[in-house]
Amino acid sequence: MNRTLAALAVTLALAACSTTSSDVISRSDAQRMSTVIDGVVLSVRPVVVDGTQSGLGGVTGGVVGGIAGSSVGGSREAAVIGVLGAVVGGVIGNATERAATREQAVELLVQLKNGERRAIVQAKAGETLNAGDAVIIVTTGSRVRVTKAPGSPAPAAPTLPARG
């Protein structure tokens, strides 16, 4: 039973490693030609990317719940409790997977040099984007990421009013 619980924990931890961050490039996108478009950020809005429900959490939870439930009581009770444990475990596993794969993100509204606008949702990254920032939109296959344009001036430090 401890092995089953450990397998559930590892499975959910690996599912949580999925990200839409612009700081993370998938292996299949490495060493591929990308299209780069210049733009300016019009607005940044925090959003949440809903977690996945691949069924893996539900199946794993169902197995763990079924095994745990079937080890309770005599043979007749064990069968009933095993089925109930599988159902409850499946529901809990599914909810755990969904919660573990939720992600804080930003929706960026970007104006391109040709006047067109694009809205892009990506996970929060190490780089903070603000309205007015010059950015590049990098498209590789069907994946898109937004990052500050090379050579963009760093944001100025806030100045304190002079005391006098």
C-alpha atoms as an extended CHARMM CRD file, in Angstrom:
* protein
*
       164  EXT
         1         1  MET       CA              0.0000000000        0.0000000000        0.0000000000  PROA      1               0.0000000000
         2         2  ASN       CA              2.8600000000        2.3980000000        0.7800000000  PROA      2               0.0000000000
         3         3  ARG       CA              4.2520000000        1.7170000000       -2.7000000000  PROA      3               0.0000000000
         4         4  THR       CA              0.9160000000        2.5950000000       -4.2450000000  PROA      4               0.0000000000
         5         5  LEU       CA              0.7450000000        5.8650000000       -2.3210000000  PROA      5               0.0000000000
         6         6  ALA       CA              4.3220000000        6.6560000000       -3.3710000000  PROA      6               0.0000000000
         7         7  ALA       CA              3.4000000000        5.9660000000       -7.0140000000  PROA      7               0.0000000000
         8         8  LEU       CA              0.4350000000        8.3340000000       -6.7290000000  PROA      8               0.0000000000
         9         9  ALA       CA              2.6500000000       11.0620000000       -5.2670000000  PROA      9               0.0000000000
        10        10  VAL       CA              5.2840000000       10.6600000000       -8.0040000000  PROA      10              0.0000000000
        11        11  THR       CA              2.6490000000       10.6610000000      -10.7510000000  PROA      11              0.0000000000
        12        12  LEU       CA              1.0200000000       13.8430000000       -9.4870000000  PROA      12              0.0000000000
        13        13  ALA       CA              4.3970000000       15.5210000000       -8.9450000000  PROA      13              0.0000000000
        14        14  LEU       CA              5.3870000000       14.7780000000      -12.5360000000  PROA      14              0.0000000000
        15        15  ALA       CA              2.0600000000       16.0880000000      -13.8150000000  PROA      15              0.0000000000
        16        16  ALA       CA              2.7120000000       19.3280000000      -11.9360000000  PROA      16              0.0000000000
        17        17  CYS       CA              5.9580000000       19.8210000000      -13.8630000000  PROA      17              0.0000000000
        18        18  SER       CA              4.0680000000       20.8180000000      -17.0030000000  PROA      18              0.0000000000
        19        19  THR       CA              4.2640000000       24.5450000000      -17.7230000000  PROA      19              0.0000000000
        20        20  THR       CA              3.4580000000       27.1990000000      -20.2880000000  PROA      20              0.0000000000
        21        21  SER       CA              6.2580000000       29.4740000000      -19.0430000000  PROA      21              0.0000000000
        22        22  SER       CA              8.1970000000       31.4390000000      -21.6410000000  PROA      22              0.0000000000
        23        23  ASP       CA             11.3480000000       30.4640000000      -19.7070000000  PROA      23              0.0000000000
        24        24  VAL       CA             10.8540000000       26.7420000000      -20.4880000000  PROA      24              0.0000000000
        25        25  ILE       CA             11.4890000000       25.4800000000      -24.0190000000  PROA      25              0.0000000000
        26        26  SER       CA             10.3930000000       21.9510000000      -24.9240000000  PROA      26              0.0000000000
        27        27  ARG       CA             13.0170000000       19.5590000000      -26.2270000000  PROA      27              0.0000000000
        28        28  SER       CA             11.2000000000       19.2940000000      -29.5680000000  PROA      28              0.0000000000
        29        29  ASP       CA             11.4370000000       23.0920000000      -30.0460000000  PROA      29              0.0000000000
        30        30  ALA       CA             15.2050000000       23.2170000000      -29.5200000000  PROA      30              0.0000000000
        31        31  GLN       CA             17.2990000000       23.7700000000      -32.6700000000  PROA      31              0.0000000000
        32        32  ARG       CA             14.2500000000       24.6570000000      -34.7610000000  PROA      32              0.0000000000
        33        33  MET       CA             13.7340000000       27.8030000000      -36.7990000000  PROA      33              0.0000000000
        34        34  SER       CA             11.2550000000       30.1860000000      -35.1850000000  PROA      34              0.0000000000
        35        35  THR       CA              9.3800000000       33.2060000000      -36.4960000000  PROA      35              0.0000000000
        36        36  VAL       CA             10.0190000000       36.4290000000      -34.5610000000  PROA      36              0.0000000000
        37        37  ILE       CA              7.6580000000       39.4220000000      -34.6690000000  PROA      37              0.0000000000
        38        38  ASP       CA              8.2440000000       42.7820000000      -32.9540000000  PROA      38              0.0000000000
        39        39  GLY       CA              5.5220000000       44.3880000000      -30.8880000000  PROA      39              0.0000000000
        40        40  VAL       CA              4.6370000000       46.5510000000      -27.9090000000  PROA      40              0.0000000000
        41        41  VAL       CA              2.6850000000       45.3900000000      -24.8570000000  PROA      41              0.0000000000
        42        42  LEU       CA             -0.6400000000       47.2140000000      -24.5640000000  PROA      42              0.0000000000
        43        43  SER       CA             -1.8430000000       45.4900000000      -21.3980000000  PROA      43              0.0000000000
        44        44  VAL       CA             -1.0170000000       42.6990000000      -18.9700000000  PROA      44              0.0000000000
        45        45  ARG       CA             -3.7290000000       40.8820000000      -17.0330000000  PROA      45              0.0000000000
        46        46  PRO       CA             -3.2200000000       38.0980000000      -14.4680000000  PROA      46              0.0000000000
        47        47  VAL       CA             -5.1410000000       34.8930000000      -15.2510000000  PROA      47              0.0000000000
        48        48  VAL       CA             -5.1600000000       31.2680000000      -14.1000000000  PROA      48              0.0000000000
        49        49  VAL       CA             -4.6230000000       28.3900000000      -16.5320000000  PROA      49              0.0000000000
        50        50  ASP       CA             -6.9680000000       25.6060000000      -15.4360000000  PROA      50              0.0000000000
        51        51  GLY       CA             -5.3780000000       22.2940000000      -14.4940000000  PROA      51              0.0000000000
        52        52  THR       CA             -5.5130000000       19.2050000000      -16.6690000000  PROA      52              0.0000000000
        53        53  GLN       CA             -7.7620000000       16.2300000000      -16.1180000000  PROA      53              0.0000000000
        54        54  SER       CA             -5.9890000000       13.5680000000      -18.1560000000  PROA      54              0.0000000000
        55        55  GLY       CA             -7.5690000000       10.7640000000      -16.1530000000  PROA      55              0.0000000000
        56        56  LEU       CA             -4.1990000000        9.7040000000      -14.7310000000  PROA      56              0.0000000000
        57        57  GLY       CA             -4.9950000000       11.2050000000      -11.3210000000  PROA      57              0.0000000000
        58        58  GLY       CA             -8.4240000000        9.5870000000      -11.2900000000  PROA      58              0.0000000000
        59        59  VAL       CA             -7.1190000000        6.1590000000      -12.2770000000  PROA      59              0.0000000000
        60        60  THR       CA             -4.2540000000        6.3060000000       -9.7930000000  PROA      60              0.0000000000
        61        61  GLY       CA             -6.5790000000        7.5020000000       -7.0230000000  PROA      61              0.0000000000
        62        62  GLY       CA             -9.0760000000        4.7800000000       -7.8910000000  PROA      62              0.0000000000
        63        63  VAL       CA             -6.4250000000        2.0660000000       -7.6690000000  PROA      63              0.0000000000
        64        64  VAL       CA             -5.1050000000        3.3910000000       -4.3530000000  PROA      64              0.0000000000
        65        65  GLY       CA             -8.6370000000        3.7640000000       -2.9370000000  PROA      65              0.0000000000
        66        66  GLY       CA             -9.6610000000        0.3190000000       -4.1350000000  PROA      66              0.0000000000
        67        67  ILE       CA             -6.6210000000       -1.3740000000       -2.6210000000  PROA      67              0.0000000000
        68        68  ALA       CA             -6.9680000000        0.5360000000        0.6350000000  PROA      68              0.0000000000
        69        69  GLY       CA            -10.7020000000       -0.1770000000        0.8740000000  PROA      69              0.0000000000
        70        70  SER       CA            -10.3980000000       -3.8670000000        0.0570000000  PROA      70              0.0000000000
        71        71  SER       CA             -8.0300000000       -4.4150000000        2.9610000000  PROA      71              0.0000000000
        72        72  VAL       CA            -10.7260000000       -3.4230000000        5.4890000000  PROA      72              0.0000000000
        73        73  GLY       CA            -13.0330000000       -5.9360000000        7.1860000000  PROA      73              0.0000000000
        74        74  GLY       CA            -14.0090000000       -9.4520000000        6.0690000000  PROA      74              0.0000000000
        75        75  SER       CA            -14.3280000000      -10.6290000000        2.4710000000  PROA      75              0.0000000000
        76        76  ARG       CA            -17.8810000000       -9.3570000000        1.9310000000  PROA      76              0.0000000000
        77        77  GLU       CA            -17.2400000000       -5.9430000000        3.5190000000  PROA      77              0.0000000000
        78        78  ALA       CA            -13.8680000000       -5.6940000000        1.7820000000  PROA      78              0.0000000000
        79        79  ALA       CA            -15.4970000000       -5.9540000000       -1.6510000000  PROA      79              0.0000000000
        80        80  VAL       CA            -18.0410000000       -3.2190000000       -0.9140000000  PROA      80              0.0000000000
        81        81  ILE       CA            -15.5330000000       -0.9240000000        0.7940000000  PROA      81              0.0000000000
        82        82  GLY       CA            -13.0330000000       -1.6070000000       -2.0020000000  PROA      82              0.0000000000
        83        83  VAL       CA            -15.5270000000       -0.3790000000       -4.6190000000  PROA      83              0.0000000000
        84        84  LEU       CA            -16.4020000000        2.6810000000       -2.5290000000  PROA      84              0.0000000000
        85        85  GLY       CA            -12.6970000000        3.3320000000       -1.9320000000  PROA      85              0.0000000000
        86        86  ALA       CA            -12.0340000000        3.1610000000       -5.6760000000  PROA      86              0.0000000000
        87        87  VAL       CA            -14.7940000000        5.6780000000       -6.4440000000  PROA      87              0.0000000000
        88        88  VAL       CA            -13.7480000000        8.0990000000       -3.7020000000  PROA      88              0.0000000000
        89        89  GLY       CA            -10.0670000000        7.6510000000       -4.5910000000  PROA      89              0.0000000000
        90        90  GLY       CA            -10.8250000000        8.3670000000       -8.2550000000  PROA      90              0.0000000000
        91        91  VAL       CA            -12.6620000000       11.5970000000       -7.4070000000  PROA      91              0.0000000000
        92        92  ILE       CA             -9.8810000000       12.7270000000       -5.0510000000  PROA      92              0.0000000000
        93        93  GLY       CA             -7.1480000000       11.7440000000       -7.5410000000  PROA      93              0.0000000000
        94        94  ASN       CA             -8.8400000000       13.6820000000      -10.3390000000  PROA      94              0.0000000000
        95        95  ALA       CA             -9.2410000000       16.7860000000       -8.1590000000  PROA      95              0.0000000000
        96        96  THR       CA             -5.6200000000       16.5110000000       -6.9970000000  PROA      96              0.0000000000
        97        97  GLU       CA             -4.3410000000       16.2890000000      -10.5740000000  PROA      97              0.0000000000
        98        98  ARG       CA             -6.3920000000       19.3190000000      -11.5920000000  PROA      98              0.0000000000
        99        99  ALA       CA             -5.1680000000       21.3800000000       -8.6110000000  PROA      99              0.0000000000
       100       100  ALA       CA             -1.5470000000       20.3060000000       -9.0820000000  PROA      100             0.0000000000
       101       101  THR       CA             -1.4880000000       21.3750000000      -12.7370000000  PROA      101             0.0000000000
       102       102  ARG       CA             -3.1750000000       24.7910000000      -12.3090000000  PROA      102             0.0000000000
       103       103  GLU       CA             -0.8700000000       27.6090000000      -13.2260000000  PROA      103             0.0000000000
       104       104  GLN       CA             -0.6500000000       31.3440000000      -12.5660000000  PROA      104             0.0000000000
       105       105  ALA       CA             -0.3240000000       33.1140000000      -15.9090000000  PROA      105             0.0000000000
       106       106  VAL       CA             -0.6690000000       36.4530000000      -17.6860000000  PROA      106             0.0000000000
       107       107  GLU       CA             -2.7160000000       37.4730000000      -20.6860000000  PROA      107             0.0000000000
       108       108  LEU       CA             -0.6960000000       39.8670000000      -22.8430000000  PROA      108             0.0000000000
       109       109  LEU       CA             -2.3070000000       42.1640000000      -25.3860000000  PROA      109             0.0000000000
       110       110  VAL       CA              0.4050000000       43.0810000000      -27.8880000000  PROA      110             0.0000000000
       111       111  GLN       CA              0.2760000000       45.5460000000      -30.7800000000  PROA      111             0.0000000000
       112       112  LEU       CA              2.4220000000       44.4840000000      -33.7400000000  PROA      112             0.0000000000
       113       113  LYS       CA              4.3980000000       46.9230000000      -35.8880000000  PROA      113             0.0000000000
       114       114  ASN       CA              1.8100000000       46.5720000000      -38.6820000000  PROA      114             0.0000000000
       115       115  GLY       CA             -0.9890000000       47.6950000000      -36.3310000000  PROA      115             0.0000000000
       116       116  GLU       CA             -2.5310000000       44.2540000000      -35.7260000000  PROA      116             0.0000000000
       117       117  ARG       CA             -3.1290000000       43.1190000000      -32.1610000000  PROA      117             0.0000000000
       118       118  ARG       CA             -2.5430000000       39.7140000000      -30.6070000000  PROA      118             0.0000000000
       119       119  ALA       CA             -3.6050000000       38.2800000000      -27.2510000000  PROA      119             0.0000000000
       120       120  ILE       CA             -1.2850000000       35.6320000000      -25.7940000000  PROA      120             0.0000000000
       121       121  VAL       CA             -1.6160000000       33.7250000000      -22.5060000000  PROA      121             0.0000000000
       122       122  GLN       CA              1.5870000000       32.3830000000      -20.9650000000  PROA      122             0.0000000000
       123       123  ALA       CA              2.7060000000       31.3250000000      -17.5040000000  PROA      123             0.0000000000
       124       124  LYS       CA              4.3510000000       33.9170000000      -15.3260000000  PROA      124             0.0000000000
       125       125  ALA       CA              8.0560000000       33.8470000000      -16.0240000000  PROA      125             0.0000000000
       126       126  GLY       CA             11.1670000000       35.2960000000      -14.4470000000  PROA      126             0.0000000000
       127       127  GLU       CA             10.7600000000       38.3240000000      -16.6840000000  PROA      127             0.0000000000
       128       128  THR       CA              8.0080000000       40.8140000000      -15.8330000000  PROA      128             0.0000000000
       129       129  LEU       CA              6.2930000000       42.4520000000      -18.7830000000  PROA      129             0.0000000000
       130       130  ASN       CA              4.4780000000       45.7840000000      -18.4710000000  PROA      130             0.0000000000
       131       131  ALA       CA              2.3850000000       47.9760000000      -20.7590000000  PROA      131             0.0000000000
       132       132  GLY       CA              4.7030000000       49.9060000000      -23.0790000000  PROA      132             0.0000000000
       133       133  ASP       CA              7.4750000000       47.2690000000      -23.1170000000  PROA      133             0.0000000000
       134       134  ALA       CA              9.0010000000       46.4710000000      -26.5050000000  PROA      134             0.0000000000
       135       135  VAL       CA              8.6710000000       42.7040000000      -26.9640000000  PROA      135             0.0000000000
       136       136  ILE       CA              9.2230000000       39.9430000000      -29.4690000000  PROA      136             0.0000000000
       137       137  ILE       CA              6.6960000000       37.2190000000      -30.1690000000  PROA      137             0.0000000000
       138       138  VAL       CA              8.5020000000       33.9610000000      -30.9050000000  PROA      138             0.0000000000
       139       139  THR       CA              6.4680000000       31.3180000000      -32.7420000000  PROA      139             0.0000000000
       140       140  THR       CA              7.8260000000       27.7760000000      -33.0530000000  PROA      140             0.0000000000
       141       141  GLY       CA              5.3460000000       25.3780000000      -34.6320000000  PROA      141             0.0000000000
       142       142  SER       CA              2.1130000000       25.9930000000      -32.7430000000  PROA      142             0.0000000000
       143       143  ARG       CA              3.8390000000       27.3410000000      -29.6180000000  PROA      143             0.0000000000
       144       144  VAL       CA              4.0800000000       31.0680000000      -28.9550000000  PROA      144             0.0000000000
       145       145  ARG       CA              6.0180000000       32.9470000000      -26.2850000000  PROA      145             0.0000000000
       146       146  VAL       CA              6.5120000000       36.6240000000      -25.5610000000  PROA      146             0.0000000000
       147       147  THR       CA              9.7130000000       38.0770000000      -24.1560000000  PROA      147             0.0000000000
       148       148  LYS       CA             11.3260000000       41.4970000000      -23.9270000000  PROA      148             0.0000000000
       149       149  ALA       CA             12.9740000000       42.6240000000      -27.1350000000  PROA      149             0.0000000000
       150       150  PRO       CA             16.7700000000       42.4440000000      -27.1520000000  PROA      150             0.0000000000
       151       151  GLY       CA             18.2710000000       45.8330000000      -26.4910000000  PROA      151             0.0000000000
       152       152  SER       CA             15.1550000000       47.1130000000      -24.7330000000  PROA      152             0.0000000000
       153       153  PRO       CA             16.0970000000       49.6500000000      -22.1200000000  PROA      153             0.0000000000
       154       154  ALA       CA             15.8000000000       48.4350000000      -18.5480000000  PROA      154             0.0000000000
       155       155  PRO       CA             12.9720000000       50.0990000000      -16.6400000000  PROA      155             0.0000000000
       156       156  ALA       CA             14.1330000000       53.2370000000      -14.9200000000  PROA      156             0.0000000000
       157       157  ALA       CA             14.4030000000       53.1700000000      -11.1580000000  PROA      157             0.0000000000
       158       158  PRO       CA             11.7150000000       55.2330000000       -9.4840000000  PROA      158             0.0000000000
       159       159  THR       CA             12.9410000000       58.6660000000       -8.4460000000  PROA      159             0.0000000000
       160       160  LEU       CA             12.1450000000       60.1050000000       -5.0720000000  PROA      160             0.0000000000
       161       161  PRO       CA             10.8740000000       63.6690000000       -4.8560000000  PROA      161             0.0000000000
       162       162  ALA       CA             13.4790000000       66.1680000000       -3.7040000000  PROA      162             0.0000000000
       163       163  ARG       CA             13.1440000000       67.2880000000       -0.1290000000  PROA      163             0.0000000000
       164       164  GLY       CA             13.5670000000       70.8840000000        0.3930000000  PROA      164             0.0000000000
